[in-house]
């Protein structure tokens, strides 16, 4: 049996919102760790909750990753809430994934 799809909108119940935040924060950090190990990349993840508590994950030293970030002129890719929301739209999901994939010659 598959998981039930949820509507992506703010959770109104405070307790449910906190439980969801805790679970998804852990899941996000786990994914960041997996990406850093599998793809040998540096990752810095910064999260502020609704009461401005700071949570962070870094695959290496956070200060070194942030220094590297500040020294960059222009990022390779930029994603904002609207572009991620575009991905979540079921009818456009394939088009978004295709746009993210690098072009493969001969296909």
N, C-alpha and C positions, 0 to 999 in steps of 0.2 A: 504494500500500500504506500503510495507516495505522500509527500507532505502537502499540507493545505497551503495554497498561495495566500499570502496576506496582502492587504492593501497598504502601500507605502505612504503613510501619513503619520503625523504626530500622535503618539499614544496619550490619551487624555488621563488615564488612571495613573497616578504618581507611582504606586507600588509596581504595577506592571511595566511602566516605563523604566524604572530602576533595574528590575530583573532583566528586561530585554537589553538594556545598556550593558550590564555586567556580562551577560552571555555573549553578546555580539562583539564587545570589546575584546574578550578572550579569543573569540573566533578570528577576529581581524588580526590580532597579534600572532596567532598561530599561523595564519596564511602568510603574514609578512615574514615570519621565521622560515617557513617552508620555501618561499620564493627566494630568500637570501641564500639558503643552503643549496637548493636545486640549481639555481642560476648564477651562483657566485656573484651576487650583487650586494651593494650597501643599501640599507633601508633605514630611514628614520620615520617614525610614526609618532605624531603628537596629537593628543586628544584632550580637550577641555570639556568636562561635563557641565550640566546645567547650573551647578553651583561653583563653577570655575576651578574645580580641582583638576590638577594636571596629571595625566597618565602618559607615559612615553615608552617606546620600544625602539631600540637601535640594534642593528645587526653587528655593529662595531661600536666604537666610541661615539656617542651622540655629538659631542663638541666637534670632532673631526668631520663628521658627516655634515653638520650644519655649516661649518667653515667652508667646506667644499661647495655647498649649495650657494653660499653668499658670494663666492668667487666666480660663479658661472654667469655668463652674459645672458644667454637665452636658452630656455629648456627645449629639449627635443620635442616633447609633447606636453600639452597643458589640458587638464580635465577639470571642469567645474561641475557644479550640481546639475546644471541644465544638460550638459553632454552625457552625463551618467544617466539621468532620467530618460534621455532619448534612447539609451540602450535598453532600459527596462520596459519600454513600450514593445509588446510582443510582436506586433506587425513590422517593426523596424529593427528587431534584434539582430537578424542575419545581416542586414546592411551595415549595422554598426560594427559587428565583429569583422566583417569583410574589410571595412575601412581601417581597422586596427592592424590587420595582417599585412606584413610586407608583401609586395608584389613578387610572385614567383614566375620567372621567365618560362615560357612554354606551356603555361596553363591557361 
